[in-house]
Amino acid sequence: MHIRTGFTLAFDTPGPTPMNLLLSVRPERHADLVTPEAIAFDPPVAQSRHVDAFGNVVTRIVAPGGRITMAADFTVRDSGEPDACAPDAREIPVQDLPDAVLPFLLGSRYCDTDKLSQTAWNLFGGIAPGWGRVQAIVDYAHARLRFDYQQADATRTAHDGHGQQVGVCRDFAHLAITLCRCMNIPARYATGYLGDIGVPKDPAPMDFSAWFEVYLQGPDGPTWYTFDARHNRPRIGRIVMARGRDATDCALTTSFGPAYLVRFDVHTDEAPETGVHETGVQETGVQETGVPEAPPLARAA
């Protein structure tokens, strides 16, 4: 299947402001691009790109001051298959984990494992290790938190969310990631596009989404499996833009100075597989955090 997706963001800055953007799809999906993925800036600005330590594509610009708009509109080829399920997948002993996976066992900015470790072992210590334990954690996070766009909080940690019992998609992911790490299961944060494909249309405005991935021993070897504590069901058409320890590593825009969000539109829809669409961005959504009261230094879905 083909998925047409993209965004339009606009910020007001009082003067020249450096910005880092994680608004491109991950390199693993570049071969799936049906039409070019390019970020257009108005006014035009110089840009440079590099791949960060987590494999995310970072675009660097300096917003010149005043209004700057950034937009992309492109089509991606997708398998059309839902997230993989492997009920027999096993946990891997810590001593047998690859070195590169070990950071995803540790606490991080939003995943305060030290505060939830005892809770995790009380809740899940009696469940057999493996896929079933991870699914139990997902079920718990899904039931524990109430989704509410109006309650978004850029400072909320997993422990905060567990106590407040409310949040947005990133909070569901942070709580599940933290509980997994407390049980010595490597877990990492992911963010990107997730349209209403194969599910009833959500009347809420479109936004970027957040979910998480767990490292388990599957039937074909160790790999990262996708889980979604907010929706708690396999979904079709995820397009990853960034992965990291938590939302800190995956902030879609980071401004080094005041940058006030004034527009946030996202679209992600199944598209016909014949022909190539004309470039253009449709308005279909707003960001879950709304227009900030103060200039954010990091922003993530």
Backbone as CSV, one residue per row, in Angstrom:
resi,resn,N_x,N_y,N_z,CA_x,CA_y,CA_z,C_x,C_y,C_z
1,MET,0.844,-1.181,0.000,0.000,0.000,0.000,0.888,1.242,0.000
2,HIS,0.288,2.378,-0.398,0.970,3.663,-0.363,0.318,4.543,0.691
3,ILE,1.145,5.315,1.384,0.661,6.240,2.401,1.172,7.626,2.051
4,ARG,0.262,8.565,1.907,0.650,9.958,1.684,0.665,10.667,3.032
5,THR,1.762,11.320,3.329,1.914,11.909,4.648,2.717,13.192,4.569
6,GLY,2.726,13.949,5.637,3.484,15.192,5.670,2.992,16.113,6.760
7,PHE,3.480,17.346,6.736,3.192,18.284,7.821,3.405,19.709,7.338
8,THR,2.855,20.651,8.099,3.206,22.062,8.011,3.357,22.589,9.428
9,LEU,4.525,23.125,9.741,4.783,23.761,11.036,5.178,25.204,10.795
10,ALA,4.800,26.073,11.712,5.235,27.466,11.628,5.582,27.963,13.023
11,PHE,6.667,28.711,13.097,7.114,29.296,14.355,7.372,30.784,14.157
12,ASP,7.178,31.552,15.230,7.603,32.942,15.276,8.809,33.037,16.202
13,THR,9.878,33.676,15.716,11.061,33.883,16.539,11.407,35.374,16.541
14,PRO,11.880,35.894,17.678,12.163,37.338,17.753,13.440,37.740,17.040
15,GLY,14.275,36.768,16.681,15.525,37.048,15.996,16.138,35.753,15.524
16,PRO,17.324,35.777,14.951,17.959,34.549,14.474,18.021,33.498,15.588
17,THR,17.522,32.293,15.278,17.397,31.240,16.286,17.815,29.905,15.695
18,PRO,18.895,29.302,16.183,19.258,27.962,15.711,18.178,26.947,16.085
19,MET,17.910,26.008,15.168,16.929,24.964,15.416,17.445,23.633,14.876
20,ASN,17.197,22.563,15.626,17.444,21.196,15.173,16.099,20.528,14.935
21,LEU,15.954,19.860,13.803,14.675,19.262,13.411,14.842,17.760,13.188
22,LEU,13.951,16.973,13.800,13.873,15.535,13.527,12.573,15.281,12.772
23,LEU,12.472,15.853,11.594,11.230,15.827,10.823,11.313,14.948,9.578
24,SER,12.391,14.176,9.464,12.560,13.280,8.318,12.329,11.840,8.757
25,VAL,11.911,10.991,7.825,11.748,9.582,8.157,13.116,8.954,8.395
26,ARG,13.144,7.899,9.147,14.396,7.206,9.441,15.030,6.653,8.161
27,PRO,16.364,6.554,8.129,17.036,6.053,6.917,16.562,4.667,6.484
28,GLU,16.103,3.837,7.431,15.639,2.496,7.073,14.450,2.525,6.121
29,ARG,13.723,3.641,6.072,12.546,3.734,5.206,12.816,4.495,3.914
30,HIS,14.031,4.960,3.696,14.309,5.745,2.495,14.024,4.960,1.209
31,ALA,14.284,3.652,1.250,14.030,2.832,0.056,12.540,2.721,-0.246
32,ASP,11.684,3.061,0.730,10.236,2.967,0.546,9.628,4.262,0.024
33,LEU,10.422,5.312,-0.122,9.875,6.582,-0.590,9.450,6.481,-2.049
34,VAL,8.200,6.768,-2.318,7.667,6.756,-3.677,7.890,8.117,-4.328
35,THR,7.758,9.172,-3.569,8.051,10.527,-4.033,9.086,11.127,-3.091
36,PRO,9.843,12.114,-3.547,10.929,12.658,-2.720,10.410,13.266,-1.420
37,GLU,11.161,13.024,-0.369,10.882,13.652,0.912,11.824,14.840,1.063
38,ALA,11.277,16.030,1.060,12.092,17.236,1.190,11.334,18.233,2.036
39,ILE,12.037,18.880,2.958,11.424,19.904,3.792,11.598,21.248,3.098
40,ALA,10.481,21.926,2.836,10.511,23.254,2.222,10.391,24.307,3.320
41,PHE,11.217,25.343,3.236,11.207,26.416,4.233,10.782,27.727,3.586
42,ASP,9.943,28.464,4.294,9.506,29.774,3.852,9.647,30.744,5.031
43,PRO,10.593,31.697,4.950,11.495,31.981,3.845,12.578,30.906,3.710
44,PRO,13.198,30.804,2.546,14.264,29.809,2.379,15.424,30.073,3.340
45,VAL,15.988,28.991,3.878,17.137,29.105,4.778,18.148,28.030,4.420
46,ALA,19.399,28.265,4.761,20.423,27.239,4.591,20.147,26.106,5.567
47,GLN,20.427,24.878,5.144,20.192,23.727,6.004,21.315,22.713,5.821
48,SER,21.574,21.978,6.867,22.534,20.879,6.814,21.910,19.679,7.502
49,ARG,22.408,18.490,7.143,21.847,17.258,7.700,22.960,16.360,8.238
50,HIS,22.654,15.638,9.291,23.533,14.590,9.779,22.679,13.536,10.465
51,VAL,23.278,12.383,10.723,22.599,11.300,11.439,23.148,11.271,12.859
52,ASP,22.266,11.314,13.858,22.714,11.381,15.241,23.063,9.995,15.790
53,ALA,23.386,9.925,17.081,23.857,8.682,17.690,22.794,7.596,17.708
54,PHE,21.531,7.969,17.546,20.442,6.990,17.553,19.979,6.630,16.146
55,GLY,20.670,7.166,15.123,20.306,6.862,13.747,19.212,7.741,13.184
56,ASN,18.892,8.841,13.856,17.865,9.762,13.389,18.475,10.821,12.470
57,VAL,17.721,11.246,11.466,18.183,12.290,10.547,17.873,13.659,11.153
58,VAL,18.911,14.438,11.402,18.772,15.761,12.002,19.014,16.829,10.940
59,THR,18.063,17.748,10.808,18.225,18.903,9.928,18.484,20.132,10.785
60,ARG,19.573,20.850,10.484,19.931,22.043,11.247,19.687,23.294,10.410
61,ILE,19.027,24.278,11.030,18.784,25.563,10.370,18.986,26.686,11.387
62,VAL,19.003,27.903,10.894,18.894,29.080,11.743,17.680,29.856,11.254
63,ALA,16.619,29.859,12.069,15.437,30.651,11.711,15.844,32.121,11.720
64,PRO,15.506,32.882,10.670,16.051,34.234,10.522,15.408,35.282,11.419
65,GLY,14.307,34.957,12.054,13.543,35.945,12.805,12.228,36.219,12.127
66,GLY,11.170,36.373,12.911,9.836,36.514,12.347,9.213,35.137,12.135
67,ARG,8.323,35.038,11.162,7.605,33.789,10.885,8.433,32.895,9.970
68,ILE,8.596,31.626,10.362,9.209,30.637,9.484,8.270,29.443,9.404
69,THR,8.011,28.991,8.189,7.141,27.845,7.951,7.957,26.725,7.326
70,MET,7.748,25.511,7.799,8.436,24.337,7.249,7.383,23.298,6.899
71,ALA,7.523,22.667,5.728,6.484,21.757,5.260,7.081,20.636,4.426
72,ALA,6.399,19.508,4.433,6.764,18.374,3.584,5.495,17.636,3.212
73,ASP,5.516,16.984,2.054,4.369,16.216,1.573,4.904,15.143,0.642
74,PHE,4.758,13.877,1.002,5.385,12.812,0.217,4.603,11.514,0.410
75,THR,4.960,10.510,-0.395,4.286,9.214,-0.345,5.298,8.123,-0.020
76,VAL,4.888,7.206,0.856,5.736,6.112,1.311,5.067,4.780,0.975
77,ARG,5.849,3.840,0.500,5.353,2.485,0.273,5.398,1.714,1.594
78,ASP,4.332,0.976,1.900,4.263,0.233,3.158,3.727,-1.168,2.888
79,SER,4.091,-2.111,3.734,3.642,-3.491,3.541,2.143,-3.646,3.715
80,GLY,1.520,-2.740,4.477,0.099,-2.891,4.771,-0.178,-3.922,5.838
81,GLU,0.885,-4.487,6.420,0.724,-5.487,7.476,0.713,-4.816,8.840
82,PRO,-0.059,-5.351,9.795,-0.044,-4.783,11.148,1.264,-5.103,11.864
83,ASP,1.478,-4.470,12.995,2.664,-4.728,13.811,2.806,-6.228,14.065
84,ALA,4.055,-6.701,14.015,4.315,-8.127,14.209,3.972,-8.564,15.633
85,CYS,3.425,-9.762,15.756,3.149,-10.371,17.052,3.928,-11.681,17.141
86,ALA,4.582,-11.899,18.274,5.371,-13.121,18.486,5.159,-13.604,19.914
87,PRO,4.027,-14.227,20.187,3.689,-14.627,21.560,4.728,-15.529,22.214
88,ASP,5.538,-16.210,21.424,6.560,-17.098,21.994,7.913,-16.411,22.168
89,ALA,8.003,-15.118,21.855,9.271,-14.400,22.003,9.702,-14.409,23.470
90,ARG,11.006,-14.547,23.671,11.552,-14.702,25.029,12.383,-13.485,25.420
91,GLU,12.474,-13.262,26.711,13.399,-12.256,27.216,14.830,-12.783,27.087
92,ILE,15.774,-11.878,26.933,17.182,-12.224,26.783,17.910,-11.841,28.062
93,PRO,18.646,-12.752,28.687,19.393,-12.397,29.900,20.286,-11.181,29.650
94,VAL,20.400,-10.342,30.653,21.171,-9.110,30.503,22.590,-9.387,30.021
95,GLN,23.197,-10.417,30.561,24.588,-10.705,30.186,24.740,-11.118,28.725
96,ASP,23.648,-11.475,28.069,23.705,-11.898,26.671,23.256,-10.805,25.704
97,LEU,22.890,-9.651,26.211,22.433,-8.561,25.347,23.603,-7.912,24.616
98,PRO,23.390,-7.480,23.363,24.432,-6.715,22.661,24.751,-5.422,23.405
99,ASP,25.981,-4.968,23.286,26.399,-3.743,23.966,25.501,-2.560,23.596
100,ALA,25.118,-2.472,22.328,24.346,-1.324,21.858,22.947,-1.267,22.463
101,VAL,22.481,-2.374,23.020,21.129,-2.436,23.584,21.104,-2.017,25.053
102,LEU,22.239,-2.108,25.724,22.291,-1.871,27.170,21.763,-0.496,27.606
103,PRO,21.997,0.589,26.858,21.451,1.887,27.304,19.931,1.891,27.468
104,PHE,19.250,0.990,26.782,17.789,0.966,26.841,17.268,0.150,28.028
105,LEU,18.181,-0.208,28.956,17.811,-0.784,30.247,17.859,0.262,31.361
106,LEU,18.457,1.416,31.073,18.757,2.400,32.106,17.679,3.472,32.198
107,GLY,17.636,4.126,33.359,16.747,5.257,33.522,17.168,6.398,32.610
108,SER,16.225,7.283,32.280,16.502,8.432,31.417,15.601,9.576,31.852
109,ARG,15.675,10.683,31.137,14.997,11.922,31.554,13.538,11.703,31.937
110,TYR,12.780,11.013,31.110,11.360,10.816,31.376,11.034,9.414,31.907
111,CYS,12.012,8.547,31.917,11.795,7.159,32.341,12.550,6.926,33.649
112,ASP,11.952,7.359,34.762,12.598,7.338,36.069,12.415,5.969,36.724
113,THR,13.251,5.032,36.288,13.161,3.638,36.744,13.347,3.507,38.248
114,ASP,14.153,4.377,38.845,14.404,4.270,40.279,13.139,4.454,41.100
115,LYS,12.179,5.204,40.575,10.947,5.473,41.320,9.853,4.431,41.085
116,LEU,10.021,3.602,40.057,8.962,2.633,39.726,9.432,1.186,39.797
117,SER,10.680,0.958,40.192,11.220,-0.398,40.195,10.422,-1.344,41.094
118,GLN,10.183,-0.931,42.322,9.459,-1.820,43.240,8.033,-2.050,42.766
119,THR,7.409,-1.001,42.240,6.045,-1.142,41.697,6.034,-2.164,40.570
120,ALA,7.017,-2.079,39.689,7.076,-2.999,38.554,7.215,-4.444,39.027
121,TRP,8.111,-4.691,39.963,8.315,-6.073,40.428,7.109,-6.582,41.210
122,ASN,6.429,-5.705,41.935,5.206,-6.120,42.633,4.118,-6.526,41.650
123,LEU,4.026,-5.795,40.548,2.963,-6.032,39.576,3.270,-7.174,38.617
124,PHE,4.524,-7.272,38.173,4.833,-8.162,37.056,5.867,-9.235,37.382
125,GLY,6.374,-9.247,38.606,7.374,-10.241,38.972,6.868,-11.662,38.914
126,GLY,5.571,-11.847,39.104,5.003,-13.190,39.091,4.557,-13.667,37.732
127,ILE,4.741,-12.833,36.688,4.331,-13.198,35.330,5.535,-13.799,34.602
128,ALA,5.312,-14.873,33.872,6.404,-15.541,33.157,7.113,-14.563,32.232
129,PRO,8.448,-14.571,32.221,9.200,-13.663,31.348,8.877,-13.890,29.877
130,GLY,8.990,-12.824,29.090,8.771,-12.933,27.656,7.654,-12.031,27.182
131,TRP,7.130,-12.371,26.019,6.089,-11.562,25.370,4.911,-11.317,26.303
132,GLY,4.486,-12.337,27.031,3.332,-12.198,27.905,3.543,-11.157,28.982
133,ARG,4.752,-11.078,29.519,5.046,-10.062,30.540,5.002,-8.667,29.933
134,VAL,5.577,-8.496,28.733,5.528,-7.194,28.076,4.087,-6.793,27.802
135,GLN,3.275,-7.741,27.322,1.881,-7.417,27.033,1.130,-7.049,28.308
136,ALA,1.466,-7.695,29.415,0.841,-7.339,30.692,1.198,-5.906,31.084
137,ILE,2.433,-5.496,30.831,2.850,-4.129,31.106,2.086,-3.154,30.218
138,VAL,1.943,-3.485,28.947,1.195,-2.638,28.025,-0.266,-2.519,28.469
139,ASP,-0.869,-3.656,28.840,-2.254,-3.634,29.322,-2.394,-2.723,30.542
140,TYR,-1.419,-2.811,31.436,-1.479,-2.013,32.663,-1.373,-0.525,32.347
141,ALA,-0.387,-0.139,31.522,-0.221,1.271,31.169,-1.445,1.799,30.429
142,HIS,-1.995,0.971,29.545,-3.182,1.361,28.781,-4.369,1.639,29.708
143,ALA,-4.512,0.811,30.739,-5.633,0.977,31.667,-5.356,2.053,32.716
144,ARG,-4.091,2.215,33.074,-3.733,3.138,34.161,-3.932,4.593,33.772
145,LEU,-3.604,4.940,32.515,-3.657,6.326,32.082,-4.923,6.623,31.296
146,ARG,-5.437,7.808,31.482,-6.559,8.311,30.694,-6.014,9.297,29.675
147,PHE,-6.346,9.082,28.393,-5.823,9.957,27.340,-6.584,11.275,27.338
148,ASP,-5.834,12.392,27.360,-6.460,13.703,27.356,-5.483,14.722,26.761
149,TYR,-5.779,15.203,25.548,-4.932,16.204,24.902,-4.730,17.434,25.790
150,GLN,-5.782,17.806,26.510,-5.722,19.031,27.300,-4.802,18.899,28.515
151,GLN,-4.402,17.664,28.849,-3.549,17.440,30.012,-2.087,17.199,29.619
152,ALA,-1.700,17.548,28.404,-0.308,17.384,27.975,0.607,18.216,28.868
153,ASP,1.742,17.633,29.229,2.704,18.304,30.106,4.101,17.871,29.683
154,ALA,4.893,18.806,29.173,6.213,18.481,28.653,7.193,18.070,29.736
155,THR,6.845,18.253,31.008,7.748,17.872,32.099,7.330,16.582,32.788
156,ARG,6.230,15.964,32.384,5.704,14.777,33.069,6.592,13.565,32.821
157,THR,7.051,12.927,33.883,7.827,11.701,33.785,6.899,10.494,33.886
158,ALA,7.461,9.308,33.721,6.670,8.083,33.851,6.078,7.976,35.255
159,HIS,6.884,8.285,36.269,6.388,8.227,37.645,5.273,9.241,37.868
160,ASP,5.428,10.437,37.310,4.366,11.445,37.414,3.084,10.945,36.762
161,GLY,3.219,10.410,35.550,2.042,9.909,34.846,1.364,8.786,35.601
162,HIS,2.157,7.903,36.183,1.587,6.791,36.955,0.768,7.317,38.123
163,GLY,1.241,8.388,38.759,0.497,8.952,39.881,-0.694,9.779,39.441
164,GLN,-0.539,10.568,38.375,-1.613,11.441,37.904,-2.674,10.685,37.114
165,GLN,-2.301,9.553,36.541,-3.194,8.664,35.785,-3.826,9.360,34.582
166,VAL,-3.067,10.245,33.940,-3.546,10.931,32.749,-2.337,11.269,31.887
167,GLY,-2.567,11.446,30.588,-1.472,11.827,29.721,-1.852,11.754,28.264
168,VAL,-0.828,11.943,27.413,-0.989,11.815,25.970,-0.114,10.652,25.523
169,CYS,0.017,10.438,24.210,0.653,9.212,23.735,2.072,9.040,24.277
170,ARG,2.819,10.130,24.402,4.182,10.007,24.907,4.204,9.501,26.342
171,ASP,3.188,9.863,27.137,3.146,9.425,28.533,2.834,7.933,28.636
172,PHE,1.964,7.428,27.766,1.708,5.990,27.719,3.008,5.251,27.393
173,ALA,3.740,5.764,26.402,4.994,5.120,26.009,6.014,5.179,27.135
174,HIS,6.170,6.343,27.756,7.152,6.469,28.837,6.854,5.528,29.998
175,LEU,5.597,5.400,30.376,5.262,4.515,31.489,5.576,3.069,31.147
176,ALA,5.171,2.615,29.967,5.429,1.223,29.578,6.925,0.960,29.433
177,ILE,7.648,1.892,28.839,9.103,1.735,28.700,9.748,1.583,30.074
178,THR,9.368,2.433,30.996,9.970,2.424,32.326,9.704,1.116,33.045
179,LEU,8.473,0.632,32.986,8.141,-0.629,33.647,8.908,-1.790,33.012
180,CYS,9.069,-1.764,31.691,9.867,-2.806,31.031,11.318,-2.769,31.506
181,ARG,11.900,-1.582,31.529,13.294,-1.467,31.959,13.463,-1.925,33.405
182,CYS,12.485,-1.619,34.244,12.549,-2.079,35.633,12.601,-3.604,35.722
183,MET,12.025,-4.277,34.725,12.013,-5.743,34.686,13.175,-6.299,33.867
184,ASN,14.174,-5.448,33.579,15.362,-5.835,32.803,15.040,-6.222,31.361
185,ILE,14.015,-5.561,30.800,13.640,-5.752,29.399,13.998,-4.478,28.645
186,PRO,14.916,-4.522,27.678,15.286,-3.307,26.944,14.084,-2.728,26.199
187,ALA,13.893,-1.420,26.338,12.772,-0.752,25.683,13.213,0.632,25.229
188,ARG,12.775,1.035,24.026,13.147,2.339,23.496,11.905,3.061,22.962
189,TYR,12.002,4.373,22.912,10.919,5.263,22.493,10.963,5.441,20.974
190,ALA,9.801,5.569,20.365,9.714,5.830,18.923,8.602,6.836,18.663
191,THR,8.810,7.666,17.653,7.784,8.628,17.273,7.744,8.757,15.759
192,GLY,6.577,9.117,15.234,6.440,9.259,13.795,4.992,9.398,13.387
193,TYR,4.716,8.997,12.153,3.363,9.077,11.600,2.590,7.795,11.898
194,LEU,1.325,7.931,12.259,0.428,6.789,12.418,-0.984,7.248,12.063
195,GLY,-1.415,6.923,10.851,-2.740,7.322,10.409,-3.803,6.321,10.829
196,ASP,-5.053,6.691,10.613,-6.180,5.815,10.949,-6.425,4.851,9.795
197,ILE,-5.492,3.917,9.623,-5.557,2.937,8.547,-5.923,1.584,9.145
198,GLY,-7.022,1.011,8.684,-7.470,-0.271,9.211,-8.199,-0.176,10.527
199,VAL,-8.503,1.042,10.969,-9.241,1.260,12.217,-10.282,2.342,11.960
200,PRO,-11.301,2.452,12.816,-12.273,3.543,12.641,-11.589,4.901,12.686
201,LYS,-12.080,5.819,11.896,-11.503,7.160,11.824,-11.654,7.873,13.157
202,ASP,-10.555,8.379,13.677,-10.575,9.155,14.910,-11.005,10.575,14.577
203,PRO,-12.069,11.093,15.217,-12.527,12.453,14.895,-11.570,13.536,15.370
204,ALA,-10.647,13.199,16.269,-9.690,14.200,16.761,-8.732,14.595,15.641
205,PRO,-8.193,15.802,15.684,-7.230,16.237,14.658,-6.010,15.316,14.617
206,MET,-5.427,15.162,13.425,-4.252,14.315,13.248,-3.054,14.938,13.953
207,ASP,-2.179,14.065,14.458,-0.966,14.501,15.141,0.121,13.475,14.868
208,PHE,1.359,13.791,15.181,2.372,12.758,15.253,2.029,11.843,16.428
209,SER,2.591,10.641,16.420,2.269,9.674,17.462,3.544,9.174,18.120
210,ALA,3.393,8.567,19.296,4.520,7.969,20.011,4.146,6.555,20.437
211,TRP,5.105,5.641,20.323,4.924,4.266,20.778,6.267,3.780,21.293
212,PHE,6.463,2.485,21.466,7.762,2.018,21.938,8.084,0.648,21.371
213,GLU,9.351,0.257,21.517,9.839,-1.011,20.976,10.608,-1.758,22.058
214,VAL,10.474,-3.073,22.055,11.095,-3.934,23.063,11.989,-4.954,22.368
215,TYR,13.149,-5.223,22.948,14.121,-6.157,22.377,13.923,-7.534,22.986
216,LEU,13.500,-8.486,22.151,13.213,-9.846,22.595,13.815,-10.859,21.618
217,GLN,13.930,-12.089,22.089,14.382,-13.200,21.252,13.176,-13.784,20.535
218,GLY,13.066,-13.495,19.232,11.950,-13.994,18.452,12.289,-15.283,17.748
219,PRO,11.362,-15.830,16.972,11.598,-17.101,16.282,12.734,-17.045,15.266
220,ASP,13.018,-15.848,14.748,14.092,-15.692,13.760,15.323,-15.000,14.343
221,GLY,15.376,-14.903,15.667,16.514,-14.266,16.313,16.079,-13.048,17.105
222,PRO,17.014,-12.410,17.802,16.676,-11.229,18.595,16.339,-10.047,17.709
223,THR,15.316,-9.296,18.088,14.899,-8.142,17.299,14.061,-7.212,18.164
224,TRP,13.798,-6.015,17.629,12.932,-5.042,18.302,11.492,-5.229,17.829
225,TYR,10.581,-5.367,18.782,9.151,-5.505,18.484,8.410,-4.240,18.901
226,THR,7.421,-3.856,18.100,6.635,-2.648,18.351,5.470,-2.937,19.283
227,PHE,5.299,-2.068,20.271,4.137,-2.092,21.171,3.589,-0.674,21.282
228,ASP,2.309,-0.569,21.560,1.651,0.738,21.621,0.728,0.757,22.833
229,ALA,1.175,1.387,23.910,0.399,1.367,25.152,-0.838,2.253,25.068
230,ARG,-0.841,3.228,24.179,-2.044,4.048,24.064,-3.166,3.283,23.356
231,HIS,-2.874,2.718,22.192,-3.911,2.047,21.418,-4.069,0.581,21.805
232,ASN,-2.986,-0.046,22.252,-2.989,-1.431,22.710,-3.594,-2.391,21.691
233,ARG,-3.152,-2.244,20.463,-3.535,-3.168,19.409,-2.556,-2.995,18.263
234,PRO,-2.294,-4.069,17.493,-1.418,-3.913,16.325,-2.029,-2.922,15.343
235,ARG,-1.191,-2.068,14.774,-1.658,-1.053,13.840,-0.908,-1.165,12.515
236,ILE,-1.489,-0.586,11.484,-0.930,-0.608,10.136,-0.358,0.759,9.804
237,GLY,0.798,0.778,9.158,1.289,2.009,8.549,2.112,2.924,9.434
238,ARG,2.803,2.397,10.423,3.700,3.258,11.213,4.889,3.684,10.343
239,ILE,5.217,4.961,10.391,6.376,5.496,9.685,7.240,6.202,10.723
240,VAL,8.351,5.572,11.099,9.175,6.084,12.190,10.016,7.267,11.731
241,MET,10.000,8.317,12.529,10.842,9.485,12.286,12.043,9.506,13.234
242,ALA,11.860,9.038,14.468,12.956,9.099,15.438,12.800,7.996,16.476
243,ARG,13.958,7.508,16.947,14.016,6.562,18.057,15.047,7.066,19.064
244,GLY,14.852,6.708,20.344,15.803,7.102,21.362,15.408,6.554,22.711
245,ARG,16.072,7.063,23.758,15.782,6.575,25.103,14.408,7.023,25.579
246,ASP,14.027,8.244,25.230,12.706,8.774,25.558,12.474,9.994,24.679
247,ALA,11.469,10.794,25.009,11.117,11.925,24.151,12.223,12.969,24.060
248,THR,13.152,12.995,25.017,14.263,13.936,24.943,15.082,13.715,23.677
249,ASP,15.335,12.449,23.359,16.144,12.111,22.183,15.356,12.246,20.886
250,CYS,14.047,12.386,20.981,13.187,12.336,19.793,12.382,13.613,19.601
251,ALA,12.807,14.717,20.215,12.093,15.983,20.044,12.057,16.350,18.560
252,LEU,10.881,16.552,18.024,10.759,16.825,16.592,11.361,18.172,16.215
253,THR,11.267,19.147,17.109,11.963,20.419,16.908,12.603,20.839,18.221
254,THR,13.820,21.320,18.133,14.519,21.872,19.289,15.020,23.253,18.908
255,SER,14.631,24.275,19.665,15.050,25.644,19.369,15.981,26.128,20.472
256,PHE,17.055,26.779,20.060,18.027,27.318,21.007,17.788,28.818,21.147
257,GLY,16.639,29.118,21.731,16.143,30.469,21.870,14.634,30.449,21.718
258,PRO,13.962,31.573,21.934,12.499,31.606,21.841,12.003,31.211,20.450
259,ALA,11.018,30.313,20.412,10.374,29.916,19.153,8.943,29.551,19.490
260,TYR,7.996,30.380,19.061,6.595,30.214,19.440,5.836,29.494,18.321
261,LEU,5.263,28.361,18.650,4.516,27.583,17.670,3.226,28.308,17.305
262,VAL,2.997,28.524,16.006,1.781,29.204,15.566,0.969,28.365,14.580
263,ARG,1.545,27.275,14.097,0.782,26.397,13.200,1.333,24.986,13.312
264,PHE,0.430,24.003,13.337,0.848,22.601,13.404,-0.207,21.751,12.703
265,ASP,0.103,21.291,11.505,-0.805,20.461,10.719,-0.087,19.191,10.289
266,VAL,-0.763,18.061,10.417,-0.197,16.771,10.023,-1.241,16.013,9.214
267,HIS,-0.808,15.291,8.184,-1.725,14.412,7.467,-1.049,13.072,7.207
268,THR,-1.811,12.004,7.325,-1.331,10.642,7.080,-2.515,9.807,6.623
269,ASP,-2.543,9.461,5.356,-3.697,8.762,4.796,-3.256,7.740,3.763
270,GLU,-4.004,6.656,3.646,-3.763,5.704,2.574,-4.000,6.401,1.244
271,ALA,-3.132,6.126,0.269,-3.203,6.799,-1.026,-3.300,5.770,-2.139
272,PRO,-3.866,6.143,-3.308,-3.873,5.237,-4.451,-2.455,4.863,-4.844
273,GLU,-2.271,3.658,-5.363,-0.929,3.186,-5.713,-0.563,3.485,-7.156
274,THR,-1.383,4.234,-7.853,-1.065,4.596,-9.239,-0.928,6.100,-9.325
275,GLY,0.060,6.548,-10.116,0.262,7.972,-10.313,1.036,8.599,-9.170
276,VAL,1.463,9.811,-9.381,2.218,10.579,-8.398,1.463,11.860,-8.118
277,HIS,1.239,12.163,-6.838,0.475,13.362,-6.499,1.315,14.620,-6.698
278,GLU,0.605,15.731,-6.865,1.285,17.020,-6.937,1.677,17.441,-5.528
279,THR,2.762,18.191,-5.425,3.201,18.647,-4.117,2.204,19.636,-3.542
280,GLY,1.931,19.477,-2.274,1.020,20.361,-1.560,0.714,19.776,-0.212
281,VAL,0.398,20.588,0.756,0.142,20.126,2.116,-1.277,20.477,2.496
282,GLN,-2.008,19.487,3.013,-3.364,19.741,3.449,-3.370,19.940,4.957
283,GLU,-4.299,20.749,5.435,-4.390,21.025,6.860,-5.351,20.036,7.489
284,THR,-4.858,19.277,8.471,-5.731,18.286,9.086,-5.548,18.148,10.581
285,GLY,-4.715,18.950,11.226,-4.559,18.686,12.648,-3.818,19.771,13.396
286,VAL,-3.747,19.594,14.714,-3.006,20.478,15.589,-2.165,19.638,16.519
287,GLN,-1.133,20.217,17.052,-0.250,19.478,17.937,-0.901,19.256,19.282
288,GLU,-0.608,18.122,19.915,-1.248,17.771,21.173,-0.926,18.753,22.281
289,THR,0.223,19.424,22.214,0.600,20.341,23.271,0.070,21.750,23.052
290,GLY,-0.516,22.042,21.874,-1.056,23.350,21.612,0.016,24.413,21.467
291,VAL,-0.385,25.683,21.460,0.557,26.785,21.352,1.155,27.039,22.723
292,PRO,2.471,27.032,22.847,3.091,27.112,24.160,2.961,28.493,24.779
293,GLU,2.876,28.529,26.106,2.870,29.787,26.824,4.272,30.386,26.860
294,ALA,5.302,29.512,26.883,6.688,29.959,26.926,7.463,29.271,25.839
295,PRO,8.558,29.831,25.378,9.322,29.219,24.291,9.899,27.886,24.700
296,PRO,9.529,26.793,24.021,10.064,25.493,24.373,11.470,25.312,23.828
297,LEU,12.307,24.577,24.548,13.630,24.230,24.057,13.626,22.874,23.412
298,ALA,12.601,22.052,23.676,12.504,20.736,23.046,11.044,20.391,22.914
299,ARG,10.688,19.785,21.805,9.294,19.459,21.554,9.231,18.074,20.939
300,ALA,8.336,17.234,21.438,8.205,15.885,20.896,6.746,15.502,20.893
301,ALA,6.369,14.626,19.936,4.995,14.143,19.885,4.708,13.296,21.104
